[in-house]
Amino acid sequence: MRKFLAAATLTSLFLIPAAARADIVLEASVGQGYQVAPTPRGWERLNLEITPGYAPSLPVLSWFRLQLGIVTDFPTKSGSKTDLQLRPMISIVPPVLPIYGRVIFGIANLMESGGAKREITYGAAVGVSVGLPSIAVLPGFGVFAEVGALPRKRDYPDSTATGTESKLSWVAEGRAGAYLKF
């Protein structure tokens, strides 16, 4: 009987959502990447991300969030411009644990004229979030921090210095922010 009660308790914690409604999630965060490989290594531009999202309330589906990150890259040197990225994401958020994971897809350099330097971004991130649930009409809120890997194809000068070759760049990105759940 004890095993049955323990199994029923764990099942209810993980499979039954805490609230019987869908959540609208709004996140705001600041992040910065570091190009790990290939050389030249160095810091990416500082960015601000606003991420609206939707979390269904059905059992098991409540573990997932569908989100669209709108990322603004800020200029770091004179002559560089502010740029824009779109990052559709699927997050896996267990209801009891403070950890989560994200699968990230995206298109970078949307403000470039002619689309010549567009970068397709993909990767994953893991993070920790701490917050309070929504109560009555008050939204839930909290803070989070995450680290991710976002490899992307970039053009580099080839060994003959007469042209360019496309290589996979590995970018590690750290991010910290806050969220509201309605």
C-alpha positions as CSV (number, residue, x, y, z in Angstrom):
1,M,0.0,0.0,0.0
2,R,2.8,2.4,0.8
3,K,4.4,1.8,-2.6
4,F,1.1,2.5,-4.3
5,L,0.7,5.8,-2.3
6,A,4.2,6.8,-3.1
7,A,3.7,6.1,-6.8
8,A,0.3,7.9,-6.8
9,T,1.9,11.0,-5.1
10,L,4.8,11.1,-7.6
11,T,2.5,10.7,-10.5
12,S,0.3,13.5,-9.4
13,L,3.3,15.8,-8.8
14,F,4.6,15.2,-12.4
15,L,1.6,14.6,-14.5
16,I,-1.1,16.8,-13.1
17,P,-0.5,20.5,-13.7
18,A,-0.5,22.9,-10.7
19,A,-3.1,25.2,-12.3
20,A,-6.0,24.2,-14.5
21,R,-5.2,26.9,-17.1
22,A,-2.7,27.7,-19.8
23,D,0.1,30.2,-18.9
24,I,1.2,33.1,-21.0
25,V,4.9,33.6,-20.2
26,L,6.9,36.8,-20.8
27,E,10.7,36.7,-20.2
28,A,13.3,39.5,-20.4
29,S,17.0,38.7,-20.2
30,V,20.5,39.9,-21.0
31,G,23.1,37.6,-22.5
32,Q,26.5,37.5,-24.1
33,G,28.2,34.8,-26.1
34,Y,31.8,33.8,-26.5
35,Q,33.1,32.2,-29.7
36,V,34.9,29.1,-28.4
37,A,36.1,27.7,-31.8
38,P,37.5,28.2,-34.4
39,T,40.0,31.0,-33.9
40,P,39.8,33.9,-33.6
41,R,38.1,33.4,-30.3
42,G,36.4,36.3,-28.7
43,W,33.3,37.9,-27.2
44,E,30.1,38.2,-29.2
45,R,27.9,41.3,-28.8
46,L,25.9,41.9,-25.7
47,N,22.2,41.3,-26.3
48,L,18.7,41.8,-24.8
49,E,16.0,39.2,-25.4
50,I,12.3,39.6,-24.9
51,T,10.5,36.3,-25.1
52,P,6.8,35.8,-25.1
53,G,5.6,32.2,-24.8
54,Y,2.7,29.8,-24.2
55,A,2.5,26.9,-21.9
56,P,-0.4,24.5,-22.3
57,S,-2.2,23.1,-19.2
58,L,-2.8,19.5,-20.2
59,P,-1.0,16.8,-18.3
60,V,2.5,16.1,-19.7
61,L,2.1,18.9,-22.2
62,S,2.4,21.4,-19.3
63,W,6.1,20.4,-19.2
64,F,6.6,22.2,-22.6
65,R,6.7,25.9,-23.5
66,L,6.6,27.3,-27.0
67,Q,8.5,30.6,-27.1
68,L,9.7,33.2,-29.6
69,G,12.7,35.2,-28.6
70,I,13.2,38.6,-30.1
71,V,16.9,39.4,-29.6
72,T,18.6,42.8,-30.1
73,D,22.4,42.7,-30.4
74,F,24.0,45.9,-29.3
75,P,27.0,47.4,-31.0
76,T,30.3,46.9,-29.3
77,K,32.7,48.9,-31.5
78,S,32.5,52.0,-33.4
79,G,31.1,51.3,-36.9
80,S,29.0,48.3,-35.9
81,K,25.2,48.5,-35.9
82,T,22.4,47.2,-33.7
83,D,21.0,44.0,-35.1
84,L,18.0,41.7,-34.6
85,Q,17.5,38.0,-34.2
86,L,14.4,35.8,-34.0
87,R,14.7,32.6,-31.9
88,P,11.8,30.2,-31.8
89,M,12.3,27.9,-28.8
90,I,10.8,24.8,-27.2
91,S,11.5,24.6,-23.5
92,I,11.1,21.6,-21.3
93,V,10.2,22.7,-17.8
94,P,9.5,20.0,-15.2
95,P,6.9,21.3,-12.7
96,V,8.7,20.4,-9.5
97,L,12.4,20.8,-10.3
98,P,14.0,24.3,-10.7
99,I,15.9,23.2,-13.8
100,Y,14.9,23.5,-17.5
101,G,16.2,22.9,-20.9
102,R,15.6,24.6,-24.3
103,V,16.0,23.7,-27.9
104,I,16.8,26.9,-29.8
105,F,16.5,27.7,-33.5
106,G,16.9,31.1,-35.0
107,I,17.9,33.5,-37.7
108,A,20.5,36.1,-36.9
109,N,21.5,39.4,-38.6
110,L,18.0,40.3,-39.8
111,M,18.9,43.9,-40.2
112,E,21.6,43.3,-42.7
113,S,20.7,44.6,-46.1
114,G,20.3,42.0,-48.9
115,G,20.4,39.1,-46.5
116,A,24.0,38.3,-47.4
117,K,25.2,37.8,-43.8
118,R,22.2,35.9,-42.4
119,E,23.2,33.2,-39.9
120,I,21.1,30.2,-39.1
121,T,21.4,29.5,-35.3
122,Y,20.5,26.3,-33.6
123,G,21.5,24.8,-30.3
124,A,20.4,24.1,-26.7
125,A,20.5,25.6,-23.3
126,V,20.1,24.5,-19.7
127,G,19.1,26.7,-16.9
128,V,17.9,27.2,-13.3
129,S,14.8,29.3,-12.4
130,V,13.4,30.3,-9.0
131,G,10.1,32.1,-8.6
132,L,6.6,32.3,-7.1
133,P,3.5,30.9,-8.8
134,S,0.6,33.1,-9.8
135,I,-2.1,33.6,-7.1
136,A,-5.6,34.7,-8.0
137,V,-5.1,37.7,-10.4
138,L,-1.5,38.3,-9.5
139,P,1.0,37.0,-12.1
140,G,3.7,34.5,-11.1
141,F,7.2,35.9,-11.3
142,G,10.8,34.8,-10.9
143,V,14.4,34.9,-12.1
144,F,16.5,32.6,-14.2
145,A,20.0,32.0,-15.4
146,E,21.1,29.7,-18.2
147,V,24.0,28.7,-20.4
148,G,23.8,27.4,-23.9
149,A,25.7,26.3,-27.0
150,L,24.7,28.0,-30.3
151,P,26.8,26.8,-33.2
152,R,26.4,28.7,-36.5
153,K,27.9,28.7,-40.0
154,R,30.2,31.7,-40.6
155,D,32.5,32.7,-43.5
156,Y,36.2,32.9,-42.8
157,P,39.1,33.7,-45.1
158,D,40.5,30.5,-46.6
159,S,44.1,29.5,-46.3
160,T,45.0,31.1,-49.7
161,A,43.5,34.4,-48.6
162,T,41.8,34.8,-51.9
163,G,38.3,33.8,-50.9
164,T,36.2,32.6,-48.0
165,E,35.2,29.3,-46.7
166,S,32.2,28.4,-44.5
167,K,33.0,26.9,-41.1
168,L,31.0,25.9,-38.1
169,S,31.5,28.4,-35.2
170,W,30.8,27.2,-31.7
171,V,29.4,30.0,-29.5
172,A,28.7,29.5,-25.8
173,E,26.1,32.0,-24.4
174,G,25.3,32.9,-20.8
175,R,22.0,34.6,-20.0
176,A,20.2,36.0,-16.9
177,G,16.8,37.5,-16.6
178,A,13.3,37.6,-15.1
179,Y,9.9,36.2,-16.1
180,L,6.2,36.8,-15.6
181,K,3.5,34.1,-15.9
182,F,-0.1,35.2,-16.5
